Amino acid sequence: MTGDDPNLELAGIVHEVRRILEREQAAGTGERFAMSAAQARRSQAAGPGIAEPRPSPPRPAPEPNPSRPAPEPNPSRKPEPSPPSSGVPAPAGIARRAEISSAALPVLQQIAEETRACRQCGLCEARTQAVPGVGSAASGIVFVGEAPGAEEDRRGEPFVGRAGELLTRIIRAMDEAHLVPGVSLSRESVYICNVLKCRPPENRNPLPHEIELCSPYLERQLEALQPRIICCLGKFAAELLVGAKGTIAGLRGKVYRYRGAKLIVTYHPAACLRNPTYKRPVWEDMQLLAREYLTD
């Protein structure tokens, strides 16, 4: 048919289809051939290489099954809620943390005033100023060390010396790595404090009677903060809050409970400065902290 007039070819197709329709209509195939004729006309008009899809014949409606009645609609049934996505705190949880943070603020301020006026042990004689704590309850994460150092005593703020700079970098790294999705981590959103609120002379270890007299301030701070998780930095904070003696190597890697809050143990940043090999396990502990934060 190459070289023939397309219009004449189309007219011939239509004429032939009409003849077939007239002959087959009585046999009940008229509708099927009519669809075929329409298909031929559209294909010819579209040009070579362009074919339109062939419509499927209409499907008969399913026969009703009297032995299986259709279910009646239940207007009182509500759709099932979608499960919350894992890894991201729900808006209600964030709002709850904001309420706790707001309520904790005046309590923390009151405790700070009391520690600055405290003279229960001999540490008050040599201190420049007391070091109550810094931060907020916004994230629900609390870091607890053992006692202020020289720079902390001078500035009245915990963890601002070399060890404090390392802790700040650790918190910043946690935030940059998005270890806790949806939660901003900084010195302002976590709370940082010590077991002792005053510096021991020459940065010596806290004495048992000093811990006994000063720890009620820490207990009240934790009660106001209602933390989701506590991270003990070093031996003295760990033994006080875990309630058991032991080395950091033996206490870390586990999850404890303190009055409803989860609690983990890791090396003090000062220990990491003395022994840099501790930095890797500390980062592992921060990953553990994040995993436990995101689970109930």
Beta strands, then each sheet from edge to edge (+ up, - down):
strand 1: 134-135
strand 2: 141-145
strand 3: 191-194
strand 4: 229-233
strand 5: 256-258
strand 6: 261-266
sheet 1: 1+ 3- 2- 4- 6- 5+
end
